[in-house]
């Protein structure tokens, strides 16, 4: 009976991991839209910043796609309905390690980009803002949402690994105790 509860946690953790991956994909698809105005109306420094954000955006998009593929692989390995075997456990550890690496790299890149963004000289946009040609608000919300998203992804991947490992080792211990009792 107790094992069933942990299988439910394992299933929930897999859905959280998939949900976090989908949210990161949606985030990556809209991330660059806030700074496109720099490319259209900005000075050379703002255009350069836009190009830097394109590189970061491509990286975020690729990582989100990998996160979704990883979660679908875990579902294909039937982790939503049964404890992990040794191969599935190894794959889960590798996927969690990659997810932690993805999260850390993206978190650092977003923090650096946020700091650069907050220190940008937006004076070249002022004349367009004053004329009413553009409507722009200097806000770091897009970066903060990404930081929160990658924190959620990190936590969901660790939670997934904890539940998978707990279930896999509980099954092995239970089987070993059953063999000793015979």
HUJO-V518115 format. One record per residue. N is the residue number from 1. RES is the residue in three letters. PHI is phi in degrees with one decimal (999 if undefined). OMEGA is omega in whole degrees, -180 to 180 (none if undefined). Layout:
n->(N	N)
res->(RES	RES)
phi->(PHI	PHI)
omega->(OMEGA	OMEGA)
//
This chain:
n->(1	2	3	4	5	6	7	8	9	10	11	12	13	14	15	16	17	18	19	20	21	22	23	24	25	26	27	28	29	30	31	32	33	34	35	36	37	38	39	40	41	42	43	44	45	46	47	48	49	50	51	52	53	54	55	56	57	58	59	60	61	62	63	64	65	66	67	68	69	70	71	72	73	74	75	76	77	78	79	80	81	82	83	84	85	86	87	88	89	90	91	92	93	94	95	96	97	98	99	100	101	102	103	104	105	106	107	108	109	110	111	112	113	114	115	116	117	118	119	120	121	122	123	124	125	126	127	128	129	130	131	132	133	134	135	136	137	138	139	140	141	142	143	144	145	146	147	148	149	150	151	152	153	154	155	156	157	158	159	160	161	162	163	164	165	166	167	168	169	170	171	172	173	174	175	176	177	178	179	180	181	182)
res->(UNK	UNK	UNK	UNK	UNK	UNK	UNK	UNK	UNK	UNK	UNK	UNK	UNK	UNK	UNK	UNK	UNK	UNK	UNK	UNK	UNK	UNK	UNK	UNK	UNK	UNK	UNK	UNK	UNK	UNK	UNK	UNK	UNK	UNK	UNK	UNK	UNK	UNK	UNK	UNK	UNK	UNK	UNK	UNK	UNK	UNK	UNK	UNK	UNK	UNK	UNK	UNK	UNK	UNK	UNK	UNK	UNK	UNK	UNK	UNK	UNK	UNK	UNK	UNK	UNK	UNK	UNK	UNK	UNK	UNK	UNK	UNK	UNK	UNK	UNK	UNK	UNK	UNK	UNK	UNK	UNK	UNK	UNK	UNK	UNK	UNK	UNK	UNK	UNK	UNK	UNK	UNK	UNK	UNK	UNK	UNK	UNK	UNK	UNK	UNK	UNK	UNK	UNK	UNK	UNK	UNK	UNK	UNK	UNK	UNK	UNK	UNK	UNK	UNK	UNK	UNK	UNK	UNK	UNK	UNK	UNK	UNK	UNK	UNK	UNK	UNK	UNK	UNK	UNK	UNK	UNK	UNK	UNK	UNK	UNK	UNK	UNK	UNK	UNK	UNK	UNK	UNK	UNK	UNK	UNK	UNK	UNK	UNK	UNK	UNK	UNK	UNK	UNK	UNK	UNK	UNK	UNK	UNK	UNK	UNK	UNK	UNK	UNK	UNK	UNK	UNK	UNK	UNK	UNK	UNK	UNK	UNK	UNK	UNK	UNK	UNK	UNK	UNK	UNK	UNK	UNK	UNK)
phi->(999	-64.5	-63.0	-60.6	-60.8	-71.7	-65.8	-65.0	-61.3	-63.4	-63.7	-61.3	-64.1	-66.9	-67.8	-63.5	-63.4	-63.7	-61.6	-62.3	-63.2	-66.2	-63.0	-66.2	-64.9	-61.2	-60.9	-64.5	-67.5	-108.4	-58.5	-78.2	-62.8	-68.8	-106.0	-60.6	-60.2	-64.5	-68.4	-78.8	-126.2	-89.3	-75.7	-59.7	-62.8	-71.1	-65.3	-62.2	-62.7	-58.6	-66.1	-63.0	-68.0	-64.0	-64.4	-64.1	-61.7	-60.4	-64.7	-63.2	-64.9	-62.4	-65.4	-66.3	-63.9	-61.7	-61.3	-67.8	-62.4	-59.7	-66.3	-66.1	-61.7	-64.3	-67.2	-64.0	-81.5	64.4	-71.7	-75.6	-131.8	-152.0	-65.8	-75.9	-82.9	-65.4	-66.2	-64.0	-64.3	-63.2	-62.0	-63.8	-64.4	-63.2	-63.2	-65.9	-60.0	-64.4	-65.1	-65.1	-63.5	-59.1	-63.5	-63.5	-63.3	-68.4	-61.5	-65.2	-62.0	-69.2	-64.2	-65.1	-64.6	-62.9	-63.0	-62.4	-60.6	-67.3	-100.3	-70.4	-91.1	-97.2	-62.5	-68.6	-88.2	-57.1	-65.7	-73.3	-68.0	-66.0	-73.5	87.5	-66.6	-129.5	-121.7	-135.8	-120.5	-76.5	-137.3	-94.5	-57.5	-60.9	-72.5	-63.7	-63.8	-65.3	-62.3	-65.2	-63.3	-73.5	-66.4	-61.2	-63.4	-61.7	-64.5	-68.2	-70.4	-68.1	-61.1	-62.3	-65.4	-61.5	-68.2	-64.8	-65.6	-60.7	-67.6	-64.6	-74.5	-64.1	-63.9	-65.5	-66.3	-62.5	-65.1	-65.7	-66.2	-64.6	-71.7	-69.7	-73.6	-82.0)
omega->(-179	179	180	178	-180	174	176	177	179	178	178	-179	178	178	176	179	178	179	178	177	179	178	177	177	179	178	-178	179	-179	-173	-172	-174	-179	-177	177	-180	177	-180	-176	-172	-170	176	-179	178	179	177	177	177	178	180	175	179	176	179	178	-180	177	179	179	180	179	179	178	178	177	179	179	178	178	-178	178	176	179	176	177	177	175	178	177	-176	-179	177	-177	168	-175	180	179	177	179	178	179	179	179	-180	178	177	177	179	177	179	177	-177	-179	180	180	180	-180	-180	180	178	179	179	179	180	178	-180	-178	-180	180	174	-177	-177	179	178	-174	-178	178	178	-179	178	-176	179	179	175	-176	177	-179	-176	180	-177	-179	179	180	177	178	178	177	179	180	173	176	179	178	-179	-180	179	177	177	178	-179	179	-179	180	-180	-179	-180	-179	-179	177	179	-179	179	179	179	180	177	179	179	179	-178	-178	none)
//
